[in-house]
Amino acid sequence: MNLNLRPVLAALLRNRTGAVLVAVQVAIALAVLVNAAYIIVQRYQKVHRPTGIDEANILVVESAGFTARFQQNAAVQEDLAYLRALPGVIAATASNAVPLSNGGNNDSLVTRPDAPRAGYINDMEIDEQGLDALGVKLVAGRNFRHDEIQPGRTKLSISSFVPEIIVSRALAEHLFPQQDPLGKQVYDAGNQVATIIGVVDPVMGNFPGSDHPDWVFFVPRLPDEFIVVRYLVRTAPGQRDALMRLIESHLAQSNPDRVINYVRPLGYFKTLSYLADGSMEIYLLTVMGLVIAVTSLGVFALATFNVSTRTRQIGTRRALGARRRDIVDYFLVENGLVTGAGVALGCALALATGYWLSLHYALPRLDLYYLIGGVLALWGIGQLAAWQPARRASAVPPSVATRTV
């Protein structure tokens, strides 16, 4: 390609209004595309980060007593015996909450009674089969024993901690940086002490939307008698759905003093927790598609307009010996200059927008790799949009130059 840029620039300056509008459109498109793509990737990574839980094979049952005759502790023992005896059930536990559901209990653990408390840490009540029911891996220490499981508290019970707990590795590193957490003591919000006997990793608790969803500790206790009971049942692969129907039918009839609120796969609760993130991904993808379409139409329209207003000029160049390839190159260079100006402005706008988003919405700073990718993508889209008008210009015959004088 051997083009003199002076006539290209002169032609753009004579019709600068359209060029300026398209350049501004490209700049806005780049700022929107780069930041939207970055947010989408952040949301995707958040939704698909590892939980450490066997999500695909866990079902959740919620049971609630509604008569004065209902004895929750006895019902829990009876239900667990039935669930654990079912063929295809790997493990089952009773819990106070559903993991990944954005609901449950929090406490504030510190390493000294007088230590300042900052934020809350997710806790889950389970029994000796709780870790197996979740499918999480014990990487240090030991599991709870059956004799260590505390009975569910009643409304008259004084709030009490437990002698031993199991913590996630992320929480252990937060509480005891670069130390072995086994045997260490921690204090709850009431300054009651417990000893760490085990560490699991990885695991995500009940609040995937929190700042530290992997700060979790497990308590060896049955659910309180004054709340509903959730059973977490882990099945062999491929047997969850069939067991859901069987369990719901049996438990609904086994005790007339309680009601089964639901029997659902664990994935249902995770989907609800990430519903806003999924909706944002769809919304931003739609916006990105519309922005690309509108920008492409703007570039196409400008190139088409330039071709239609320069028909005689193109014919004259052809008559003087310009090849079809030279005409295509001319209009692609012209479009490249307009797109390049828009991209340069768009880089500054994208960085400014990314900074504003990080400042007001606590988002990570825009990664420059996204900006480079956006520049290349938008440049390529602009050139593709101008390709067809440029080819049409190259098809103008030399006779057009003398057809009307």
C-alpha positions as CSV (number, residue, x, y, z in Angstrom):
1,M,0.0,0.0,0.0
2,N,1.5,3.3,-1.1
3,L,-0.9,6.1,-0.2
4,N,-0.4,9.8,0.4
5,L,-2.2,10.7,3.6
6,R,-2.6,14.3,2.6
7,P,-5.5,13.9,0.2
8,V,-7.2,11.5,2.7
9,L,-7.0,14.0,5.5
10,A,-8.1,16.8,3.2
11,A,-11.2,14.9,2.2
12,L,-12.0,14.1,5.8
13,L,-11.6,17.8,6.8
14,R,-14.0,18.8,4.0
15,N,-16.6,16.4,5.5
16,R,-15.5,16.5,9.1
17,T,-19.0,16.5,10.8
18,G,-19.7,12.9,9.9
19,A,-16.1,11.8,10.7
20,V,-16.2,13.5,14.1
21,L,-19.6,11.9,14.9
22,V,-18.3,8.4,14.0
23,A,-15.1,8.9,16.0
24,V,-17.1,9.9,19.1
25,Q,-19.3,6.9,18.5
26,V,-16.3,4.6,18.4
27,A,-14.9,6.2,21.5
28,I,-18.1,5.7,23.5
29,A,-18.4,2.2,22.2
30,L,-14.8,1.3,23.3
31,A,-15.4,2.7,26.8
32,V,-18.6,0.7,27.1
33,L,-17.3,-2.5,25.6
34,V,-14.1,-2.7,27.6
35,N,-15.7,-2.0,31.0
36,A,-18.7,-4.2,30.3
37,A,-16.5,-7.1,29.2
38,Y,-14.4,-6.7,32.3
39,I,-17.5,-6.7,34.6
40,I,-18.9,-9.8,32.8
41,V,-15.7,-11.7,33.3
42,Q,-15.6,-10.7,37.0
43,R,-19.2,-11.9,37.4
44,Y,-18.5,-15.1,35.5
45,Q,-15.5,-15.9,37.7
46,K,-17.5,-15.1,40.8
47,V,-20.4,-17.5,39.8
48,H,-18.0,-20.3,38.7
49,R,-15.4,-20.2,41.5
50,P,-14.9,-23.5,43.3
51,T,-17.1,-24.1,46.3
52,G,-15.5,-27.3,47.5
53,I,-19.1,-28.7,47.8
54,D,-20.5,-31.6,45.8
55,E,-23.2,-29.3,44.4
56,A,-24.5,-31.7,41.7
57,N,-25.3,-34.5,44.1
58,I,-26.8,-32.8,47.1
59,L,-30.5,-32.4,47.9
60,V,-32.0,-30.2,50.6
61,V,-35.1,-31.0,52.7
62,E,-36.7,-28.5,55.0
63,S,-38.9,-29.8,57.7
64,A,-41.0,-27.7,60.2
65,G,-43.1,-28.9,63.1
66,F,-46.5,-27.2,63.6
67,T,-48.1,-28.9,66.7
68,A,-47.3,-28.9,70.4
69,R,-46.7,-32.7,70.2
70,F,-43.8,-32.3,67.8
71,Q,-40.5,-33.3,69.3
72,Q,-37.8,-32.0,67.0
73,N,-34.7,-33.8,68.4
74,A,-36.5,-37.2,68.2
75,A,-37.8,-36.4,64.7
76,V,-34.3,-35.5,63.5
77,Q,-32.8,-38.7,64.8
78,E,-35.6,-40.7,63.1
79,D,-35.3,-38.8,59.8
80,L,-31.5,-39.2,59.7
81,A,-31.7,-42.9,60.4
82,Y,-34.1,-43.2,57.4
83,L,-32.1,-41.0,55.1
84,R,-28.8,-42.7,55.8
85,A,-30.2,-46.2,55.3
86,L,-31.5,-45.4,51.7
87,P,-29.5,-47.1,48.9
88,G,-27.7,-44.4,47.0
89,V,-27.2,-42.0,49.9
90,I,-23.6,-41.3,50.7
91,A,-24.2,-39.2,53.8
92,A,-26.9,-37.0,55.5
93,T,-26.8,-34.4,58.2
94,A,-29.2,-31.9,59.8
95,S,-28.2,-28.3,59.7
96,N,-29.4,-24.8,60.6
97,A,-28.8,-23.4,57.1
98,V,-28.3,-24.2,53.4
99,P,-24.9,-23.6,51.9
100,L,-24.6,-21.2,49.0
101,S,-28.1,-19.8,49.8
102,N,-27.3,-16.4,51.1
103,G,-29.0,-17.2,54.4
104,G,-27.8,-18.6,57.7
105,N,-25.9,-17.7,60.9
106,N,-22.8,-15.6,61.5
107,D,-20.5,-15.2,64.5
108,S,-17.5,-13.1,65.2
109,L,-14.4,-15.2,66.0
110,V,-11.2,-13.7,67.5
111,T,-8.0,-15.2,68.9
112,R,-8.1,-13.2,72.2
113,P,-11.0,-12.2,74.4
114,D,-9.9,-8.6,74.2
115,A,-9.2,-8.5,70.5
116,P,-11.2,-6.1,68.3
117,R,-13.9,-7.7,66.3
118,A,-14.3,-6.9,62.6
119,G,-17.1,-8.4,60.6
120,Y,-18.8,-11.7,61.0
121,I,-17.9,-15.3,60.0
122,N,-20.3,-17.9,58.6
123,D,-21.0,-20.8,60.9
124,M,-22.9,-24.1,60.1
125,E,-24.3,-26.6,62.5
126,I,-23.6,-30.2,61.5
127,D,-23.1,-33.7,63.0
128,E,-20.4,-36.3,62.4
129,Q,-21.6,-36.9,58.8
130,G,-21.8,-33.2,57.9
131,L,-18.5,-33.0,56.1
132,D,-19.3,-36.1,54.0
133,A,-22.8,-34.8,53.3
134,L,-21.2,-31.6,51.8
135,G,-18.4,-33.5,50.1
136,V,-15.8,-31.2,51.5
137,K,-12.2,-32.4,52.2
138,L,-10.6,-32.5,55.6
139,V,-7.0,-31.5,55.0
140,A,-5.8,-31.4,58.6
141,G,-6.9,-32.6,62.0
142,R,-10.0,-34.8,62.5
143,N,-13.7,-34.9,62.1
144,F,-16.4,-34.6,64.8
145,R,-17.2,-37.7,66.8
146,H,-20.8,-38.8,67.5
147,D,-20.4,-38.2,71.2
148,E,-19.3,-34.6,70.5
149,I,-22.6,-33.5,68.8
150,Q,-24.5,-31.1,71.0
151,P,-28.3,-31.3,71.2
152,G,-30.3,-28.5,69.7
153,R,-30.9,-25.5,71.9
154,T,-34.4,-24.6,73.2
155,K,-35.9,-21.2,73.7
156,L,-34.9,-21.5,77.4
157,S,-31.3,-22.4,76.7
158,I,-28.6,-20.0,77.5
159,S,-26.6,-19.3,74.4
160,S,-23.4,-21.4,74.5
161,F,-20.5,-22.1,72.3
162,V,-19.1,-25.6,71.7
163,P,-15.9,-27.2,72.9
164,E,-14.5,-27.9,69.4
165,I,-14.9,-26.5,65.9
166,I,-13.7,-27.2,62.4
167,V,-12.6,-24.3,60.3
168,S,-11.9,-23.6,56.6
169,R,-8.3,-23.1,55.6
170,A,-9.0,-19.5,54.5
171,L,-10.4,-18.7,58.0
172,A,-7.5,-20.4,59.7
173,E,-5.0,-18.3,57.7
174,H,-7.0,-15.2,58.6
175,L,-7.0,-16.0,62.3
176,F,-3.5,-17.5,62.6
177,P,-1.3,-16.3,59.7
178,Q,1.5,-18.8,58.9
179,Q,0.7,-20.9,62.0
180,D,-0.7,-24.4,62.5
181,P,-4.3,-23.7,63.6
182,L,-4.9,-27.2,65.2
183,G,-5.2,-26.9,68.9
184,K,-5.5,-23.2,68.8
185,Q,-8.4,-21.5,70.7
186,V,-10.8,-18.9,69.4
187,Y,-13.5,-16.8,71.1
188,D,-17.1,-16.2,69.9
189,A,-19.1,-13.0,70.2
190,G,-19.8,-13.9,73.9
191,N,-16.1,-14.5,74.6
192,Q,-16.8,-18.3,74.9
193,V,-13.8,-20.4,73.9
194,A,-13.6,-23.3,71.5
195,T,-10.6,-25.3,70.2
196,I,-9.9,-25.9,66.5
197,I,-9.7,-29.7,65.8
198,G,-9.9,-29.8,62.0
199,V,-9.3,-27.8,58.8
200,V,-11.2,-28.2,55.5
201,D,-10.3,-26.8,52.1
202,P,-11.7,-25.6,49.9
203,V,-15.2,-24.7,51.1
204,M,-17.7,-21.9,50.6
205,G,-20.3,-21.2,53.2
206,N,-23.9,-19.9,53.2
207,F,-23.1,-16.4,51.9
208,P,-21.5,-16.5,48.5
209,G,-22.1,-12.8,48.1
210,S,-20.0,-11.8,51.1
211,D,-16.5,-10.3,51.0
212,H,-15.1,-13.6,52.4
213,P,-17.4,-16.4,51.5
214,D,-14.7,-19.0,52.4
215,W,-14.4,-17.9,56.0
216,V,-16.5,-20.7,57.5
217,F,-16.5,-22.8,60.7
218,F,-18.5,-25.8,61.6
219,V,-20.2,-26.4,64.9
220,P,-21.0,-29.9,66.2
221,R,-24.6,-29.3,67.2
222,L,-28.1,-30.3,66.0
223,P,-30.4,-27.4,64.8
224,D,-32.2,-25.4,67.5
225,E,-35.6,-26.7,68.5
226,F,-37.3,-23.4,67.7
227,I,-36.3,-23.2,64.0
228,V,-36.9,-25.3,61.0
229,V,-34.6,-28.2,60.2
230,R,-32.7,-28.5,56.9
231,Y,-31.4,-31.9,55.9
232,L,-28.4,-32.0,53.5
233,V,-28.4,-35.3,51.7
234,R,-25.5,-36.3,49.4
235,T,-26.3,-39.0,46.9
236,A,-24.3,-41.2,44.5
237,P,-24.0,-39.5,41.1
238,G,-27.1,-39.8,39.0
239,Q,-29.4,-40.8,41.8
240,R,-30.3,-37.4,43.3
241,D,-33.6,-36.8,41.4
242,A,-35.0,-40.2,42.0
243,L,-34.2,-40.0,45.7
244,M,-35.8,-36.6,46.0
245,R,-39.2,-38.0,45.0
246,L,-38.8,-41.0,47.3
247,I,-37.7,-38.9,50.3
248,E,-40.4,-36.3,49.9
249,S,-43.1,-38.9,49.7
250,H,-41.9,-40.8,52.8
251,L,-41.1,-37.8,55.1
252,A,-44.5,-36.1,54.2
253,Q,-46.3,-39.1,55.6
254,S,-44.0,-40.3,58.4
255,N,-44.8,-37.6,61.0
256,P,-48.3,-36.0,61.1
257,D,-47.0,-33.2,63.5
258,R,-44.7,-31.6,60.9
259,V,-44.8,-30.4,57.3
260,I,-42.1,-30.8,54.6
261,N,-41.7,-27.3,53.1
262,Y,-39.6,-28.4,50.2
263,V,-37.2,-31.0,48.7
264,R,-34.9,-29.3,46.3
265,P,-31.4,-29.7,44.7
266,L,-28.7,-27.6,46.2
267,G,-28.1,-26.0,42.8
268,Y,-31.5,-24.3,43.1
269,F,-30.3,-22.2,46.0
270,K,-27.0,-21.4,44.3
271,T,-28.9,-20.2,41.2
272,L,-31.0,-17.9,43.3
273,S,-28.0,-16.5,45.1
274,Y,-26.3,-15.6,41.8
275,L,-29.5,-14.5,40.1
276,A,-28.5,-10.8,40.1
277,D,-25.0,-11.6,38.7
278,G,-26.5,-13.8,35.9
279,S,-29.0,-11.0,35.1
280,M,-26.2,-8.5,34.9
281,E,-24.2,-10.7,32.6
282,I,-27.2,-11.0,30.2
283,Y,-27.9,-7.3,30.4
284,L,-24.3,-6.3,29.7
285,L,-24.0,-8.8,26.8
286,T,-27.1,-7.3,25.3
287,V,-25.7,-3.8,25.6
288,M,-22.4,-4.9,24.1
289,G,-24.2,-6.5,21.1
290,L,-26.3,-3.3,20.6
291,V,-23.2,-1.0,20.9
292,I,-21.3,-3.1,18.4
293,A,-24.2,-3.1,16.0
294,V,-24.8,0.6,16.2
295,T,-21.1,1.4,15.9
296,S,-20.8,-0.9,12.8
297,L,-23.8,0.8,11.2
298,G,-22.3,4.2,11.9
299,V,-19.0,3.3,10.2
300,F,-20.8,1.6,7.4
301,A,-23.0,4.6,6.8
302,L,-20.1,7.1,6.8
303,A,-18.1,4.9,4.3
304,T,-21.2,4.5,2.1
305,F,-21.8,8.3,2.2
306,N,-18.2,9.0,1.3
307,V,-18.4,6.6,-1.6
308,S,-21.7,8.0,-3.0
309,T,-20.5,11.6,-2.9
310,R,-17.1,10.8,-4.6
311,T,-18.2,8.7,-7.6
312,R,-16.7,11.1,-10.2
313,Q,-13.5,11.4,-8.1
314,I,-13.2,7.6,-8.0
315,G,-13.9,7.4,-11.7
316,T,-11.2,10.0,-12.5
317,R,-8.7,8.1,-10.4
318,R,-9.6,4.9,-12.2
319,A,-9.2,6.7,-15.6
320,L,-5.7,7.9,-14.5
321,G,-4.6,4.3,-13.8
322,A,-5.6,3.6,-10.2
323,R,-6.3,-0.1,-9.6
324,R,-9.3,-1.4,-7.8
325,R,-7.1,-2.4,-4.9
326,D,-5.9,1.2,-4.6
327,I,-9.5,2.5,-4.3
328,V,-10.2,-0.1,-1.6
329,D,-7.0,0.8,0.3
330,Y,-7.9,4.5,0.1
331,F,-11.2,4.1,1.8
332,L,-9.9,1.6,4.4
333,V,-7.1,4.1,5.3
334,E,-9.7,6.9,5.5
335,N,-11.9,4.7,7.8
336,G,-8.8,3.7,9.8
337,L,-8.0,7.3,10.5
338,V,-11.5,8.0,11.8
339,T,-11.6,4.8,13.8
340,G,-8.1,5.5,15.1
341,A,-9.1,8.9,16.4
342,G,-12.1,7.4,18.1
343,V,-10.0,4.6,19.6
344,A,-7.5,7.1,21.0
345,L,-10.3,9.1,22.6
346,G,-12.0,5.9,23.7
347,C,-8.9,4.7,25.6
348,A,-8.9,7.8,27.8
349,L,-12.7,7.5,28.3
350,A,-12.5,3.8,29.1
351,L,-9.8,4.3,31.8
352,A,-11.8,7.2,33.3
353,T,-14.9,5.1,33.4
354,G,-13.1,2.2,34.9
355,Y,-11.6,4.5,37.6
356,W,-15.1,5.9,38.4
357,L,-16.6,2.4,38.7
358,S,-13.8,1.2,41.0
359,L,-14.2,4.3,43.1
360,H,-18.0,4.2,43.5
361,Y,-18.8,0.5,43.3
362,A,-15.6,-1.1,44.7
363,L,-14.9,-2.9,41.5
364,P,-11.3,-3.9,40.6
365,R,-9.4,-1.5,38.4
366,L,-9.7,-2.1,34.7
367,D,-7.1,-4.5,33.4
368,L,-5.1,-3.0,30.6
369,Y,-5.3,-6.3,28.7
370,Y,-9.0,-5.7,28.2
371,L,-8.3,-2.3,26.9
372,I,-5.8,-3.6,24.4
373,G,-8.2,-6.4,23.3
374,G,-11.0,-3.8,23.0
375,V,-8.9,-1.6,20.8
376,L,-8.0,-4.4,18.4
377,A,-11.5,-5.7,18.4
378,L,-13.1,-2.4,17.6
379,W,-10.5,-1.5,15.0
380,G,-11.2,-4.8,13.3
381,I,-15.0,-4.3,13.5
382,G,-14.6,-0.8,12.0
383,Q,-12.5,-2.0,9.1
384,L,-14.9,-4.9,8.4
385,A,-17.9,-2.4,8.4
386,A,-16.1,-0.3,5.8
387,W,-15.0,-3.2,3.6
388,Q,-18.2,-3.6,1.6
389,P,-18.5,0.2,0.7
390,A,-14.8,0.2,-0.2
391,R,-15.3,-2.7,-2.5
392,R,-18.3,-1.0,-4.1
393,A,-16.2,2.1,-4.7
394,S,-13.5,0.0,-6.4
395,A,-16.2,-1.2,-8.8
396,V,-16.8,2.3,-10.2
397,P,-15.8,2.3,-13.9
398,P,-13.4,4.9,-15.3
399,S,-16.2,6.1,-17.7
400,V,-18.1,7.7,-14.8
401,A,-15.5,10.5,-14.9
402,T,-16.7,11.7,-18.3
403,R,-20.3,10.6,-18.3
404,T,-21.6,14.0,-16.9
405,V,-19.4,17.1,-17.3
